[in-house]
Amino acid sequence: MKGGRLAMMALALLAVIGAAQASPPPPEFEARYQLQRVGITLGEAHLQFRRPFPERYDYRLHTRATGPARLVVRAEVEESSRGRITEQGFRPDVYRYQRRGDDDEREAELRFNWARLQVVNDIEDYPWRMDITPDTIDRVISPLQLMHDLGHREGSEDRLVYQVADGGELRAYTLHIEGYERVSTPAGEFEALRIRRQDPDRDRYTLLWCAPSLHYLAVQIEQHEDDSLNVRMRLAEVEGLGGEG
């Protein structure tokens, strides 16, 4: 497995991602996920959400291999998003990416200019600009925005659309809410809302189970491709959001 593949899989699962109504943000919390493939634990992802000031947030994701996988996957990836908390959710000011531990070390930074509706992409000291929409988010903050939106959706609303600045493009993601299911994870058993995201250009879809008792934090995430389960992430532990539900 190539170095950094774990981080790409974790992000593909966690960054499943728009618009919302006025609501308070979640409390500060930390969560750890197990990343598995065909029943084998390959690594873990650690999330941390902080509010240094009432209207500011600091959100971080750290992905790394664990156990035997550590022998072949040495890369670790850290991503962070800092910005403002608004009535609509989260508005990033700066997104940073850092990969280290192997021969493909690299860094990237996105700086959001909301006055001009542009984002400056600075990848290996080569900056360039891209136009964005007022509701654009970065890819690492999308789980927080999803928690915000699910907690304050209206009635039978079953569709959410997101604009995400990712990979030098502004990508649109549509999520469909399918209903409630009971899910068992290493962190406990949860009543969770199941959500599906279908990739428009390939035979791949992602399923998320988001628990109301944890402010709609995703407790399990699966990526399916060609009708087969590819990767699964399961919540291993969480602090700051409550307990089982």
Buried (B, 14 or more C-beta within 10 A) or exposed (E): EEBBBBBEBBBBBBBBBBBBEEBEBBEBBBBBBBBBBEEEBBBBBBBBBEBEEEEEBBBBBBBBBBEEBEEEBBBBBBBBBBBBBEEBBBBBBBBBBBBEBEEEEEBBBBBBEBEEEBBBBBBEEEEEEBEBEEBBBBBBBBBBBBBBBBBBBEEEEEEBEBBBBBEEEBBEBBBEBEEEEEBEBEBBEBBBBBBBBBEEEEEBBBBBBBBBBBBBBBBBBBBBBEEEBBBBBBBBBBEBBBEEE
